[in-house]
């Protein structure tokens, strides 16, 4: 037990340090980090599907390539380094995934189509949308600036929400949040985690005034709600595939999907929220 705790602690510290450091350091480290994360997460997903989903067999490497390319394409589009034609190779890749099943004579091509497209929608697209949060366009000066705080805040809110939910849930959690999928989660823990994350949003509003206090609080609430749904979505996936952890790449913490499950729904929701603020 003690050995496992030390392993979890070391892995957790290194994980947070690398993520925070690469996001804050600059555009290049941000891009490299999330291309790697997106690729590894899709590869892990592909292994899960091929090993645990009966009748399914998807091309892990083509799906990894799709996720990596989508991230770089959206990054190039966001920094005005390319126009919309940058997405044509990605469309070609999706067409290949569809057409190739006509010739591969696999057991269940429709299932392969579904799982392959889901890898792009569920994993590739959310990571790629981090670019929308990271890069701000100033139409007046036709310039683009990198703002690491906004994408970093998504992970800060998720981490604080998870920590708060665990602590509060362990102390006073009685009412199950979603017992059919995740028996350990409680309403008390979820509310406690949300309060901690929203409290942190006030601190961020104090130091980073590009959004008001209530806009920061709204972002925290969006991340908490959709992050919880993201966590439950991955729990449902693992239940369907009869696995405890999505992988073993992170000692003591499971796999990449286990670490980024909440963010896969929180990131797209945060993008919608940020755009909604411009409409008000």
C-alpha distance (Angstrom), angle and dihedral (degrees) to the residues before:
residue distance angle dihedral
X1 . . .
X2 3.80 . .
X3 3.81 91.6 .
X4 3.80 91.1 51.0
X5 3.81 91.1 49.1
X6 3.81 91.3 52.5
X7 3.80 90.4 47.5
X8 3.81 91.4 50.4
X9 3.80 91.8 46.7
X10 3.81 94.8 50.6
X11 3.80 92.7 45.2
X12 3.82 90.9 47.0
X13 3.80 94.0 50.5
X14 3.80 93.0 47.4
X15 3.81 91.4 45.6
X16 3.81 93.1 52.3
X17 3.81 93.1 42.3
X18 3.80 93.4 52.1
X19 3.80 94.0 44.6
X20 3.82 95.3 46.3
X21 3.81 93.3 40.9
X22 3.79 95.8 50.2
X23 3.80 93.7 45.8
X24 3.81 93.3 48.6
X25 3.81 97.0 40.2
X26 3.78 97.4 67.6
X27 3.78 151.3 -77.3
X28 3.81 96.2 -64.6
X29 3.82 96.1 51.5
X30 3.82 90.2 43.2
X31 3.80 91.2 53.1
X32 3.81 95.8 44.3
X33 3.80 92.6 47.3
X34 3.79 96.5 52.5
X35 3.79 95.3 40.9
X36 3.82 86.2 57.1
X37 3.81 93.3 43.4
X38 3.80 92.8 47.6
X39 3.81 92.2 47.8
X40 3.81 94.6 46.7
X41 3.80 92.9 46.3
X42 3.81 92.5 50.7
X43 3.83 90.4 46.2
X44 3.81 90.0 51.7
X45 3.81 90.1 47.7
X46 3.81 89.6 50.7
X47 3.79 91.3 52.0
X48 3.79 90.7 50.2
X49 3.79 92.0 50.7
X50 3.80 95.5 45.1
X51 3.81 93.8 45.9
X52 3.79 101.4 37.8
X53 3.83 110.2 22.1
X54 3.79 107.5 84.5
X55 3.80 113.0 -126.7
X56 3.82 95.2 7.2
X57 3.78 126.4 118.2
X58 3.80 118.3 165.5
X59 3.80 131.9 177.8
X60 3.81 102.6 -105.8
X61 3.79 95.4 -171.1
X62 3.81 96.9 50.4
X63 3.79 89.3 48.1
X64 3.83 89.9 49.2
X65 3.79 89.7 50.5
X66 3.80 89.6 50.8
X67 3.81 93.4 52.5
X68 3.81 93.1 46.2
X69 3.79 93.1 47.1
X70 3.80 93.2 47.4
X71 3.81 90.5 53.6
X72 3.81 92.5 50.1
X73 3.81 92.8 43.2
X74 3.79 93.5 53.1
X75 3.80 89.9 44.7
X76 3.82 91.2 52.4
X77 3.82 90.0 47.0
X78 3.82 92.8 48.6
X79 3.82 94.2 51.0
X80 3.83 91.7 45.6
X81 3.81 91.5 -115.1
X82 3.82 90.9 126.3
X83 3.78 139.8 14.9
X84 3.80 128.1 -128.6
X85 3.82 92.1 -72.3
X86 3.80 86.5 78.7
X87 3.82 87.4 79.4
X88 3.82 95.4 58.7
X89 3.84 94.9 87.6
X90 3.80 88.8 51.3
X91 3.81 90.8 53.3
X92 3.81 88.4 49.3
X93 3.81 89.5 52.3
X94 3.81 91.5 51.8
X95 3.80 89.7 49.3
X96 3.80 89.2 51.0
X97 3.81 91.0 53.2
X98 3.80 88.9 53.5
X99 3.80 99.5 41.8
X100 3.82 96.6 41.9
X101 3.80 90.9 64.8
X102 3.82 88.5 64.3
X103 3.79 89.6 66.1
X104 3.81 106.2 30.0
X105 3.82 94.8 73.8
X106 3.79 93.2 -145.0
X107 3.80 122.9 168.7
X108 3.80 98.4 -105.2
X109 3.83 114.5 14.1
X110 3.81 94.6 171.5
X111 3.80 90.6 56.1
X112 3.82 89.4 48.1
X113 3.81 90.8 51.8
X114 3.78 91.3 50.0
X115 3.82 95.5 48.2
X116 3.82 92.9 44.0
X117 3.80 93.9 50.8
X118 3.80 89.8 44.4
X119 3.82 90.0 56.2
X120 3.80 88.8 59.9
X121 3.80 96.3 42.3
X122 3.81 97.4 40.5
X123 3.82 100.2 38.2
X124 3.80 114.0 7.2
X125 3.81 98.3 49.4
X126 3.85 98.4 46.7
X127 3.80 93.0 51.3
X128 3.81 90.5 45.9
X129 3.82 90.4 52.0
X130 3.81 89.4 63.1
X131 3.80 84.2 81.8
X132 3.80 90.2 64.1
X133 3.80 88.7 57.7
X134 3.80 94.6 42.4
X135 3.79 100.9 50.9
X136 3.80 124.8 59.2
X137 3.79 121.1 -164.1
X138 3.80 119.1 -148.5
X139 3.82 104.9 -157.2
X140 3.80 92.4 -170.2
X141 3.80 93.5 61.7
X142 3.84 96.3 22.8
X143 3.80 89.5 -126.6
X144 3.79 136.4 132.8
X145 3.80 125.4 -142.7
X146 3.79 130.5 -167.9
X147 3.80 114.6 -124.9
X148 3.83 109.6 -174.6
X149 3.81 94.0 178.4
X150 3.80 96.5 72.9
X151 3.84 97.6 54.7
X152 3.81 90.3 38.2
X153 3.81 90.9 52.8
X154 3.82 90.1 61.0
X155 3.79 90.6 61.0
X156 3.82 92.7 41.6
X157 3.81 91.0 54.8
X158 3.82 91.3 46.3
X159 3.82 93.4 49.3
X160 3.81 93.2 46.7
X161 3.78 91.9 45.0
X162 3.82 91.3 51.3
X163 3.81 92.1 46.8
X164 3.79 93.7 46.3
X165 3.81 92.5 45.3
X166 3.81 91.5 50.8
X167 3.81 94.5 48.2
X168 3.80 96.8 43.8
X169 3.79 93.2 39.8
X170 3.81 91.5 51.4
X171 3.80 91.2 51.4
X172 3.79 104.9 40.6
X173 3.81 107.9 -1.1
X174 3.81 110.8 136.7
X175 3.79 109.4 137.5
X176 3.82 113.2 72.3
X177 3.79 115.3 -127.6
X178 3.81 98.4 -157.2
X179 3.78 108.2 -9.0
X180 3.81 95.8 173.5
X181 3.82 91.4 63.3
X182 3.81 107.2 18.7
X183 3.82 112.9 19.2
X184 3.81 95.4 -176.9
X185 3.81 98.3 57.9
X186 3.79 116.8 95.6
X187 3.78 135.1 -168.1
X188 3.79 89.8 -124.3
X189 3.81 91.4 54.3
X190 3.81 93.2 46.3
X191 3.80 92.4 50.3
X192 3.81 91.1 45.8
X193 3.80 91.4 50.3
X194 3.80 90.9 48.7
X195 3.81 91.5 52.0
X196 3.81 91.0 51.4
X197 3.82 91.9 49.6
X198 3.80 93.4 47.1
X199 3.81 89.5 47.9
X200 3.81 88.6 54.9
X201 3.80 89.7 50.9
X202 3.82 89.5 64.2
X203 3.80 89.3 56.2
X204 3.80 90.9 50.1
X205 3.80 90.0 48.8
X206 3.81 89.3 54.6
X207 3.82 94.2 53.7
X208 3.83 100.2 31.2
X209 3.78 110.5 42.7
X210 3.82 98.5 176.2
X211 3.83 83.6 104.2
X212 3.79 127.4 37.6
X213 3.80 122.8 -113.0
X214 3.79 92.7 -101.7
X215 3.79 92.5 46.7
X216 3.80 89.3 53.6
X217 3.80 90.4 47.2
X218 3.81 90.0 50.2
X219 3.79 90.6 51.4
X220 3.81 90.8 50.8
X221 3.80 90.7 50.5
X222 3.81 92.0 49.6
X223 3.81 91.2 49.4
X224 3.82 92.0 47.9
X225 3.81 94.4 49.9
X226 3.80 97.8 42.6
X227 3.80 92.3 37.1
X228 3.80 88.7 57.9
X229 3.81 90.2 50.2
X230 3.81 88.8 48.5
X231 3.79 90.4 53.2
X232 3.80 90.9 49.0
X233 3.81 91.2 47.3
X234 3.80 91.8 56.7
X235 3.81 90.1 44.8
X236 3.80 88.7 54.5
X237 3.82 90.5 48.8
X238 3.81 91.7 51.4
X239 3.81 91.4 46.8
X240 3.80 90.2 52.2
X241 3.81 90.2 50.0
X242 3.84 93.6 40.6
X243 3.81 96.9 -125.4
X244 3.80 131.0 132.8
X245 3.82 97.7 -152.4
X246 3.78 129.6 21.3
X247 3.83 91.3 -132.0
X248 3.79 146.8 -32.2
X249 3.81 103.2 -112.9
X250 3.82 92.7 111.6
X251 3.84 109.1 54.3
X252 3.78 110.7 -128.7
X253 3.81 92.7 3.6
X254 3.79 104.3 66.0
X255 3.78 121.4 -133.1
X256 3.79 140.2 -23.0
X257 3.80 92.7 -91.9
X258 3.80 89.4 52.9
X259 3.82 90.4 55.7
X260 3.80 98.5 41.7
X261 3.82 101.8 33.6
X262 3.81 94.1 107.4
X263 3.80 94.1 47.2
X264 3.81 93.2 54.0
X265 3.80 89.6 73.9
X266 3.80 98.7 24.9
X267 3.83 94.5 59.4
X268 3.84 97.5 55.5
X269 3.82 90.1 42.5
X270 3.83 90.3 50.9
X271 3.82 90.3 51.2
X272 3.81 90.7 52.6
X273 3.83 89.7 47.3
X274 3.83 93.3 50.6
X275 3.79 91.2 49.7
X276 3.82 90.5 45.8
X277 3.82 89.0 57.7
X278 3.81 89.4 60.7
X279 3.82 90.4 54.0
X280 3.82 94.7 54.7
